[in-house]
Amino acid sequence: MHSPSYSFPVLSAQRAKAFEASVVSSMEEEWLFMQRAGRGIAQQVISDFQELRPLPESLRILVIAGKGHNGGDAMLACNQLLGDLPRASVTLL
């Protein structure tokens, strides 16, 4: 019996770039994907935290991000977190 695989292969930077180019056809579409990623990250941060305990009123979040699109996703996630949790403090490094 074959069980389905729920893992995703790790791609090299070159292969990841080629994959993204094959599914993203314009800069506008790329921006939409980044916004979706930022929202998803923010929602998951909140969900993961709530698994541990209720969200405090003045939640403090530290985000360490690099450059490139992943860094852009992180900045959009910070923006979403501040929108969802107006009393939170988000520090981006």
Jmol script that loads the backbone (N, CA, C; Angstrom):
load data "model"
ATOM      1  N   MET A   1       0.846  -1.172   0.000  1.00  0.00           N
ATOM      2  CA  MET A   1       0.000   0.000   0.000  1.00  0.00           C
ATOM      3  C   MET A   1       0.894   1.239   0.000  1.00  0.00           C
ATOM      4  N   HIS A   2       0.579   2.158  -0.868  1.00  0.00           N
ATOM      5  CA  HIS A   2       1.363   3.389  -0.988  1.00  0.00           C
ATOM      6  C   HIS A   2       0.639   4.514  -0.258  1.00  0.00           C
ATOM      7  N   SER A   3       1.317   5.125   0.676  1.00  0.00           N
ATOM      8  CA  SER A   3       0.710   6.256   1.380  1.00  0.00           C
ATOM      9  C   SER A   3       1.152   7.549   0.710  1.00  0.00           C
ATOM     10  N   PRO A   4       0.260   8.536   0.666  1.00  0.00           N
ATOM     11  CA  PRO A   4       0.606   9.801   0.015  1.00  0.00           C
ATOM     12  C   PRO A   4       1.695  10.541   0.779  1.00  0.00           C
ATOM     13  N   SER A   5       2.498  11.266   0.037  1.00  0.00           N
ATOM     14  CA  SER A   5       3.559  12.061   0.648  1.00  0.00           C
ATOM     15  C   SER A   5       3.033  13.467   0.917  1.00  0.00           C
ATOM     16  N   TYR A   6       3.215  13.927   2.131  1.00  0.00           N
ATOM     17  CA  TYR A   6       2.773  15.273   2.489  1.00  0.00           C
ATOM     18  C   TYR A   6       3.955  16.227   2.620  1.00  0.00           C
ATOM     19  N   SER A   7       5.103  15.790   2.164  1.00  0.00           N
ATOM     20  CA  SER A   7       6.281  16.649   2.243  1.00  0.00           C
ATOM     21  C   SER A   7       6.508  17.325   0.898  1.00  0.00           C
ATOM     22  N   PHE A   8       7.222  18.410   0.939  1.00  0.00           N
ATOM     23  CA  PHE A   8       7.560  19.143  -0.266  1.00  0.00           C
ATOM     24  C   PHE A   8       9.075  19.143  -0.416  1.00  0.00           C
ATOM     25  N   PRO A   9       9.557  18.968  -1.620  1.00  0.00           N
ATOM     26  CA  PRO A   9      11.012  18.942  -1.801  1.00  0.00           C
ATOM     27  C   PRO A   9      11.618  20.317  -1.542  1.00  0.00           C
ATOM     28  N   VAL A  10      12.818  20.324  -1.042  1.00  0.00           N
ATOM     29  CA  VAL A  10      13.551  21.571  -0.858  1.00  0.00           C
ATOM     30  C   VAL A  10      14.208  21.896  -2.191  1.00  0.00           C
ATOM     31  N   LEU A  11      14.012  23.109  -2.651  1.00  0.00           N
ATOM     32  CA  LEU A  11      14.551  23.519  -3.942  1.00  0.00           C
ATOM     33  C   LEU A  11      15.793  24.373  -3.753  1.00  0.00           C
ATOM     34  N   SER A  12      16.708  24.244  -4.678  1.00  0.00           N
ATOM     35  CA  SER A  12      17.852  25.154  -4.687  1.00  0.00           C
ATOM     36  C   SER A  12      17.326  26.538  -5.066  1.00  0.00           C
ATOM     37  N   ALA A  13      18.116  27.560  -4.839  1.00  0.00           N
ATOM     38  CA  ALA A  13      17.698  28.923  -5.195  1.00  0.00           C
ATOM     39  C   ALA A  13      17.387  29.008  -6.684  1.00  0.00           C
ATOM     40  N   GLN A  14      18.204  28.374  -7.496  1.00  0.00           N
ATOM     41  CA  GLN A  14      18.010  28.407  -8.949  1.00  0.00           C
ATOM     42  C   GLN A  14      16.699  27.714  -9.344  1.00  0.00           C
ATOM     43  N   ARG A  15      16.437  26.563  -8.760  1.00  0.00           N
ATOM     44  CA  ARG A  15      15.202  25.837  -9.085  1.00  0.00           C
ATOM     45  C   ARG A  15      13.971  26.561  -8.538  1.00  0.00           C
ATOM     46  N   ALA A  16      14.105  27.167  -7.372  1.00  0.00           N
ATOM     47  CA  ALA A  16      12.981  27.923  -6.809  1.00  0.00           C
ATOM     48  C   ALA A  16      12.637  29.098  -7.712  1.00  0.00           C
ATOM     49  N   LYS A  17      13.654  29.773  -8.210  1.00  0.00           N
ATOM     50  CA  LYS A  17      13.438  30.906  -9.108  1.00  0.00           C
ATOM     51  C   LYS A  17      12.751  30.443 -10.393  1.00  0.00           C
ATOM     52  N   ALA A  18      13.201  29.313 -10.939  1.00  0.00           N
ATOM     53  CA  ALA A  18      12.598  28.764 -12.156  1.00  0.00           C
ATOM     54  C   ALA A  18      11.146  28.356 -11.902  1.00  0.00           C
ATOM     55  N   PHE A  19      10.884  27.738 -10.751  1.00  0.00           N
ATOM     56  CA  PHE A  19       9.515  27.338 -10.413  1.00  0.00           C
ATOM     57  C   PHE A  19       8.616  28.561 -10.300  1.00  0.00           C
ATOM     58  N   GLU A  20       9.075  29.583  -9.575  1.00  0.00           N
ATOM     59  CA  GLU A  20       8.273  30.799  -9.424  1.00  0.00           C
ATOM     60  C   GLU A  20       7.995  31.443 -10.774  1.00  0.00           C
ATOM     61  N   ALA A  21       8.990  31.461 -11.660  1.00  0.00           N
ATOM     62  CA  ALA A  21       8.800  32.039 -12.991  1.00  0.00           C
ATOM     63  C   ALA A  21       7.751  31.264 -13.785  1.00  0.00           C
ATOM     64  N   SER A  22       7.635  29.964 -13.531  1.00  0.00           N
ATOM     65  CA  SER A  22       6.665  29.148 -14.268  1.00  0.00           C
ATOM     66  C   SER A  22       5.229  29.357 -13.781  1.00  0.00           C
ATOM     67  N   VAL A  23       5.041  29.852 -12.572  1.00  0.00           N
ATOM     68  CA  VAL A  23       3.682  30.028 -12.046  1.00  0.00           C
ATOM     69  C   VAL A  23       3.267  31.490 -11.897  1.00  0.00           C
ATOM     70  N   VAL A  24       4.207  32.405 -11.949  1.00  0.00           N
ATOM     71  CA  VAL A  24       3.906  33.830 -11.803  1.00  0.00           C
ATOM     72  C   VAL A  24       4.161  34.506 -13.141  1.00  0.00           C
ATOM     73  N   SER A  25       3.114  35.122 -13.694  1.00  0.00           N
ATOM     74  CA  SER A  25       3.238  35.662 -15.046  1.00  0.00           C
ATOM     75  C   SER A  25       3.456  37.173 -15.112  1.00  0.00           C
ATOM     76  N   SER A  26       3.306  37.885 -13.994  1.00  0.00           N
ATOM     77  CA  SER A  26       3.477  39.337 -14.031  1.00  0.00           C
ATOM     78  C   SER A  26       3.901  39.847 -12.660  1.00  0.00           C
ATOM     79  N   MET A  27       4.376  41.081 -12.628  1.00  0.00           N
ATOM     80  CA  MET A  27       4.761  41.687 -11.350  1.00  0.00           C
ATOM     81  C   MET A  27       3.535  41.871 -10.450  1.00  0.00           C
ATOM     82  N   GLU A  28       2.388  42.177 -11.072  1.00  0.00           N
ATOM     83  CA  GLU A  28       1.162  42.338 -10.291  1.00  0.00           C
ATOM     84  C   GLU A  28       0.783  41.025  -9.613  1.00  0.00           C
ATOM     85  N   GLU A  29       0.919  39.927 -10.357  1.00  0.00           N
ATOM     86  CA  GLU A  29       0.606  38.621  -9.786  1.00  0.00           C
ATOM     87  C   GLU A  29       1.607  38.264  -8.683  1.00  0.00           C
ATOM     88  N   GLU A  30       2.869  38.609  -8.910  1.00  0.00           N
ATOM     89  CA  GLU A  30       3.898  38.370  -7.896  1.00  0.00           C
ATOM     90  C   GLU A  30       3.566  39.132  -6.615  1.00  0.00           C
ATOM     91  N   TRP A  31       3.123  40.376  -6.741  1.00  0.00           N
ATOM     92  CA  TRP A  31       2.739  41.191  -5.590  1.00  0.00           C
ATOM     93  C   TRP A  31       1.566  40.552  -4.847  1.00  0.00           C
ATOM     94  N   LEU A  32       0.587  40.035  -5.600  1.00  0.00           N
ATOM     95  CA  LEU A  32      -0.554  39.371  -4.971  1.00  0.00           C
ATOM     96  C   LEU A  32      -0.119  38.131  -4.196  1.00  0.00           C
ATOM     97  N   PHE A  33       0.811  37.352  -4.760  1.00  0.00           N
ATOM     98  CA  PHE A  33       1.327  36.177  -4.058  1.00  0.00           C
ATOM     99  C   PHE A  33       2.057  36.583  -2.779  1.00  0.00           C
ATOM    100  N   MET A  34       2.834  37.668  -2.846  1.00  0.00           N
ATOM    101  CA  MET A  34       3.549  38.130  -1.654  1.00  0.00           C
ATOM    102  C   MET A  34       2.563  38.580  -0.579  1.00  0.00           C
ATOM    103  N   GLN A  35       1.513  39.289  -0.988  1.00  0.00           N
ATOM    104  CA  GLN A  35       0.502  39.726  -0.020  1.00  0.00           C
ATOM    105  C   GLN A  35      -0.193  38.526   0.617  1.00  0.00           C
ATOM    106  N   ARG A  36      -0.497  37.522  -0.197  1.00  0.00           N
ATOM    107  CA  ARG A  36      -1.134  36.311   0.331  1.00  0.00           C
ATOM    108  C   ARG A  36      -0.205  35.617   1.323  1.00  0.00           C
ATOM    109  N   ALA A  37       1.077  35.557   0.990  1.00  0.00           N
ATOM    110  CA  ALA A  37       2.049  34.934   1.895  1.00  0.00           C
ATOM    111  C   ALA A  37       2.125  35.710   3.210  1.00  0.00           C
ATOM    112  N   GLY A  38       2.173  37.037   3.134  1.00  0.00           N
ATOM    113  CA  GLY A  38       2.227  37.861   4.345  1.00  0.00           C
ATOM    114  C   GLY A  38       1.020  37.645   5.234  1.00  0.00           C
ATOM    115  N   ARG A  39      -0.175  37.606   4.625  1.00  0.00           N
ATOM    116  CA  ARG A  39      -1.396  37.356   5.407  1.00  0.00           C
ATOM    117  C   ARG A  39      -1.354  35.969   6.045  1.00  0.00           C
ATOM    118  N   GLY A  40      -0.922  34.985   5.270  1.00  0.00           N
ATOM    119  CA  GLY A  40      -0.864  33.616   5.792  1.00  0.00           C
ATOM    120  C   GLY A  40       0.111  33.473   6.940  1.00  0.00           C
ATOM    121  N   ILE A  41       1.264  34.116   6.808  1.00  0.00           N
ATOM    122  CA  ILE A  41       2.260  34.073   7.886  1.00  0.00           C
ATOM    123  C   ILE A  41       1.680  34.702   9.150  1.00  0.00           C
ATOM    124  N   ALA A  42       1.069  35.878   9.003  1.00  0.00           N
ATOM    125  CA  ALA A  42       0.501  36.577  10.163  1.00  0.00           C
ATOM    126  C   ALA A  42      -0.574  35.728  10.835  1.00  0.00           C
ATOM    127  N   GLN A  43      -1.459  35.144  10.042  1.00  0.00           N
ATOM    128  CA  GLN A  43      -2.520  34.306  10.608  1.00  0.00           C
ATOM    129  C   GLN A  43      -1.936  33.109  11.345  1.00  0.00           C
ATOM    130  N   GLN A  44      -0.877  32.523  10.782  1.00  0.00           N
ATOM    131  CA  GLN A  44      -0.279  31.348  11.416  1.00  0.00           C
ATOM    132  C   GLN A  44       0.444  31.720  12.705  1.00  0.00           C
ATOM    133  N   VAL A  45       1.099  32.888  12.730  1.00  0.00           N
ATOM    134  CA  VAL A  45       1.756  33.349  13.960  1.00  0.00           C
ATOM    135  C   VAL A  45       0.718  33.481  15.074  1.00  0.00           C
ATOM    136  N   ILE A  46      -0.407  34.111  14.765  1.00  0.00           N
ATOM    137  CA  ILE A  46      -1.464  34.288  15.765  1.00  0.00           C
ATOM    138  C   ILE A  46      -2.014  32.931  16.200  1.00  0.00           C
ATOM    139  N   SER A  47      -2.281  32.067  15.246  1.00  0.00           N
ATOM    140  CA  SER A  47      -2.822  30.741  15.554  1.00  0.00           C
ATOM    141  C   SER A  47      -1.863  29.922  16.416  1.00  0.00           C
ATOM    142  N   ASP A  48      -0.584  29.928  16.045  1.00  0.00           N
ATOM    143  CA  ASP A  48       0.408  29.176  16.821  1.00  0.00           C
ATOM    144  C   ASP A  48       0.511  29.705  18.245  1.00  0.00           C
ATOM    145  N   PHE A  49       0.501  31.030  18.392  1.00  0.00           N
ATOM    146  CA  PHE A  49       0.595  31.617  19.724  1.00  0.00           C
ATOM    147  C   PHE A  49      -0.619  31.233  20.563  1.00  0.00           C
ATOM    148  N   GLN A  50      -1.802  31.272  19.943  1.00  0.00           N
ATOM    149  CA  GLN A  50      -3.030  30.962  20.677  1.00  0.00           C
ATOM    150  C   GLN A  50      -3.085  29.502  21.115  1.00  0.00           C
ATOM    151  N   GLU A  51      -2.331  28.631  20.465  1.00  0.00           N
ATOM    152  CA  GLU A  51      -2.261  27.241  20.919  1.00  0.00           C
ATOM    153  C   GLU A  51      -1.582  27.154  22.287  1.00  0.00           C
ATOM    154  N   LEU A  52      -0.695  28.102  22.556  1.00  0.00           N
ATOM    155  CA  LEU A  52       0.040  28.104  23.821  1.00  0.00           C
ATOM    156  C   LEU A  52      -0.732  28.783  24.943  1.00  0.00           C
ATOM    157  N   ARG A  53      -1.333  29.927  24.610  1.00  0.00           N
ATOM    158  CA  ARG A  53      -2.078  30.691  25.614  1.00  0.00           C
ATOM    159  C   ARG A  53      -2.843  31.809  24.911  1.00  0.00           C
ATOM    160  N   PRO A  54      -3.783  32.446  25.611  1.00  0.00           N
ATOM    161  CA  PRO A  54      -4.514  33.560  24.995  1.00  0.00           C
ATOM    162  C   PRO A  54      -3.560  34.710  24.644  1.00  0.00           C
ATOM    163  N   LEU A  55      -3.895  35.422  23.592  1.00  0.00           N
ATOM    164  CA  LEU A  55      -3.062  36.557  23.184  1.00  0.00           C
ATOM    165  C   LEU A  55      -3.123  37.659  24.230  1.00  0.00           C
ATOM    166  N   PRO A  56      -1.971  38.158  24.675  1.00  0.00           N
ATOM    167  CA  PRO A  56      -1.984  39.303  25.594  1.00  0.00           C
ATOM    168  C   PRO A  56      -2.365  40.572  24.832  1.00  0.00           C
ATOM    169  N   GLU A  57      -2.855  41.556  25.553  1.00  0.00           N
ATOM    170  CA  GLU A  57      -3.239  42.814  24.897  1.00  0.00           C
ATOM    171  C   GLU A  57      -2.056  43.487  24.223  1.00  0.00           C
ATOM    172  N   SER A  58      -0.906  43.414  24.844  1.00  0.00           N
ATOM    173  CA  SER A  58       0.273  44.097  24.293  1.00  0.00           C
ATOM    174  C   SER A  58       1.323  43.066  23.862  1.00  0.00           C
ATOM    175  N   LEU A  59       0.950  42.249  22.910  1.00  0.00           N
ATOM    176  CA  LEU A  59       1.837  41.216  22.384  1.00  0.00           C
ATOM    177  C   LEU A  59       3.069  41.852  21.745  1.00  0.00           C
ATOM    178  N   ARG A  60       4.235  41.300  22.024  1.00  0.00           N
ATOM    179  CA  ARG A  60       5.478  41.779  21.412  1.00  0.00           C
ATOM    180  C   ARG A  60       6.028  40.679  20.512  1.00  0.00           C
ATOM    181  N   ILE A  61       6.326  41.045  19.266  1.00  0.00           N
ATOM    182  CA  ILE A  61       6.786  40.076  18.273  1.00  0.00           C
ATOM    183  C   ILE A  61       8.091  40.571  17.672  1.00  0.00           C
ATOM    184  N   LEU A  62       9.078  39.701  17.616  1.00  0.00           N
ATOM    185  CA  LEU A  62      10.354  40.002  16.975  1.00  0.00           C
ATOM    186  C   LEU A  62      10.422  39.214  15.677  1.00  0.00           C
ATOM    187  N   VAL A  63      10.670  39.906  14.568  1.00  0.00           N
ATOM    188  CA  VAL A  63      10.781  39.272  13.257  1.00  0.00           C
ATOM    189  C   VAL A  63      12.188  39.510  12.739  1.00  0.00           C
ATOM    190  N   ILE A  64      12.889  38.442  12.433  1.00  0.00           N
ATOM    191  CA  ILE A  64      14.231  38.535  11.855  1.00  0.00           C
ATOM    192  C   ILE A  64      14.111  38.071  10.413  1.00  0.00           C
ATOM    193  N   ALA A  65      14.348  38.977   9.477  1.00  0.00           N
ATOM    194  CA  ALA A  65      14.138  38.659   8.063  1.00  0.00           C
ATOM    195  C   ALA A  65      15.338  39.080   7.227  1.00  0.00           C
ATOM    196  N   GLY A  66      15.551  38.344   6.178  1.00  0.00           N
ATOM    197  CA  GLY A  66      16.621  38.661   5.240  1.00  0.00           C
ATOM    198  C   GLY A  66      16.090  39.492   4.086  1.00  0.00           C
ATOM    199  N   LYS A  67      16.872  39.515   3.034  1.00  0.00           N
ATOM    200  CA  LYS A  67      16.499  40.310   1.864  1.00  0.00           C
ATOM    201  C   LYS A  67      15.703  39.455   0.878  1.00  0.00           C
ATOM    202  N   GLY A  68      15.281  40.064  -0.174  1.00  0.00           N
ATOM    203  CA  GLY A  68      14.584  39.344  -1.229  1.00  0.00           C
ATOM    204  C   GLY A  68      13.106  39.181  -0.936  1.00  0.00           C
ATOM    205  N   HIS A  69      12.493  38.284  -1.693  1.00  0.00           N
ATOM    206  CA  HIS A  69      11.048  38.095  -1.571  1.00  0.00           C
ATOM    207  C   HIS A  69      10.641  37.554  -0.207  1.00  0.00           C
ATOM    208  N   ASN A  70      11.444  36.689   0.387  1.00  0.00           N
ATOM    209  CA  ASN A  70      11.092  36.193   1.721  1.00  0.00           C
ATOM    210  C   ASN A  70      11.096  37.327   2.732  1.00  0.00           C
ATOM    211  N   GLY A  71      12.041  38.250   2.603  1.00  0.00           N
ATOM    212  CA  GLY A  71      12.055  39.426   3.462  1.00  0.00           C
ATOM    213  C   GLY A  71      10.833  40.297   3.221  1.00  0.00           C
ATOM    214  N   GLY A  72      10.435  40.403   1.955  1.00  0.00           N
ATOM    215  CA  GLY A  72       9.221  41.148   1.617  1.00  0.00           C
ATOM    216  C   GLY A  72       7.986  40.506   2.222  1.00  0.00           C
ATOM    217  N   ASP A  73       7.930  39.174   2.142  1.00  0.00           N
ATOM    218  CA  ASP A  73       6.818  38.450   2.771  1.00  0.00           C
ATOM    219  C   ASP A  73       6.776  38.746   4.268  1.00  0.00           C
ATOM    220  N   ALA A  74       7.949  38.767   4.898  1.00  0.00           N
ATOM    221  CA  ALA A  74       8.028  39.028   6.340  1.00  0.00           C
ATOM    222  C   ALA A  74       7.543  40.442   6.666  1.00  0.00           C
ATOM    223  N   MET A  75       7.922  41.421   5.850  1.00  0.00           N
ATOM    224  CA  MET A  75       7.470  42.799   6.098  1.00  0.00           C
ATOM    225  C   MET A  75       5.958  42.909   5.939  1.00  0.00           C
ATOM    226  N   LEU A  76       5.409  42.230   4.938  1.00  0.00           N
ATOM    227  CA  LEU A  76       3.959  42.244   4.765  1.00  0.00           C
ATOM    228  C   LEU A  76       3.262  41.531   5.923  1.00  0.00           C
ATOM    229  N   ALA A  77       3.879  40.477   6.448  1.00  0.00           N
ATOM    230  CA  ALA A  77       3.327  39.795   7.624  1.00  0.00           C
ATOM    231  C   ALA A  77       3.308  40.741   8.823  1.00  0.00           C
ATOM    232  N   CYS A  78       4.386  41.510   9.005  1.00  0.00           N
ATOM    233  CA  CYS A  78       4.434  42.497  10.099  1.00  0.00           C
ATOM    234  C   CYS A  78       3.295  43.496   9.962  1.00  0.00           C
ATOM    235  N   ASN A  79       3.092  43.988   8.757  1.00  0.00           N
ATOM    236  CA  ASN A  79       2.021  44.949   8.509  1.00  0.00           C
ATOM    237  C   ASN A  79       0.658  44.335   8.838  1.00  0.00           C
ATOM    238  N   GLN A  80       0.460  43.094   8.434  1.00  0.00           N
ATOM    239  CA  GLN A  80      -0.803  42.406   8.716  1.00  0.00           C
ATOM    240  C   GLN A  80      -0.993  42.205  10.215  1.00  0.00           C
ATOM    241  N   LEU A  81       0.078  41.814  10.906  1.00  0.00           N
ATOM    242  CA  LEU A  81      -0.006  41.626  12.359  1.00  0.00           C
ATOM    243  C   LEU A  81      -0.408  42.921  13.051  1.00  0.00           C
ATOM    244  N   LEU A  82       0.175  44.029  12.625  1.00  0.00           N
ATOM    245  CA  LEU A  82      -0.168  45.317  13.238  1.00  0.00           C
ATOM    246  C   LEU A  82      -1.607  45.712  12.927  1.00  0.00           C
ATOM    247  N   GLY A  83      -2.097  45.323  11.744  1.00  0.00           N
ATOM    248  CA  GLY A  83      -3.494  45.585  11.410  1.00  0.00           C
ATOM    249  C   GLY A  83      -4.450  44.735  12.232  1.00  0.00           C
ATOM    250  N   ASP A  84      -4.075  43.465  12.429  1.00  0.00           N
ATOM    251  CA  ASP A  84      -4.928  42.541  13.184  1.00  0.00           C
ATOM    252  C   ASP A  84      -4.841  42.764  14.692  1.00  0.00           C
ATOM    253  N   LEU A  85      -3.678  43.200  15.149  1.00  0.00           N
ATOM    254  CA  LEU A  85      -3.424  43.376  16.587  1.00  0.00           C
ATOM    255  C   LEU A  85      -2.892  44.788  16.824  1.00  0.00           C
ATOM    256  N   PRO A  86      -3.761  45.792  16.785  1.00  0.00           N
ATOM    257  CA  PRO A  86      -3.304  47.183  16.848  1.00  0.00           C
ATOM    258  C   PRO A  86      -2.512  47.552  18.096  1.00  0.00           C
ATOM    259  N   ARG A  87      -2.649  46.793  19.180  1.00  0.00           N
ATOM    260  CA  ARG A  87      -1.900  47.103  20.405  1.00  0.00           C
ATOM    261  C   ARG A  87      -0.595  46.329  20.480  1.00  0.00           C
ATOM    262  N   ALA A  88      -0.318  45.532  19.462  1.00  0.00           N
ATOM    263  CA  ALA A  88       0.913  44.738  19.447  1.00  0.00           C
ATOM    264  C   ALA A  88       2.103  45.610  19.084  1.00  0.00           C
ATOM    265  N   SER A  89       3.262  45.127  19.433  1.00  0.00           N
ATOM    266  CA  SER A  89       4.522  45.764  19.062  1.00  0.00           C
ATOM    267  C   SER A  89       5.291  44.767  18.201  1.00  0.00           C
ATOM    268  N   VAL A  90       5.616  45.178  16.977  1.00  0.00           N
ATOM    269  CA  VAL A  90       6.350  44.309  16.060  1.00  0.00           C
ATOM    270  C   VAL A  90       7.686  44.964  15.758  1.00  0.00           C
ATOM    271  N   THR A  91       8.761  44.252  16.023  1.00  0.00           N
ATOM    272  CA  THR A  91      10.109  44.734  15.725  1.00  0.00           C
ATOM    273  C   THR A  91      10.662  43.899  14.586  1.00  0.00           C
ATOM    274  N   LEU A  92      11.081  44.567  13.524  1.00  0.00           N
ATOM    275  CA  LEU A  92      11.624  43.887  12.347  1.00  0.00           C
ATOM    276  C   LEU A  92      13.114  44.155  12.261  1.00  0.00           C
ATOM    277  N   LEU A  93      13.905  43.097  12.256  1.00  0.00           N
ATOM    278  CA  LEU A  93      15.358  43.212  12.087  1.00  0.00           C
ATOM    279  C   LEU A  93      15.741  42.662  10.743  1.00  0.00           C
TER     280      LEU A  93
END
end "model"
wireframe off; spacefill off
backbone 0.3
color backbone group
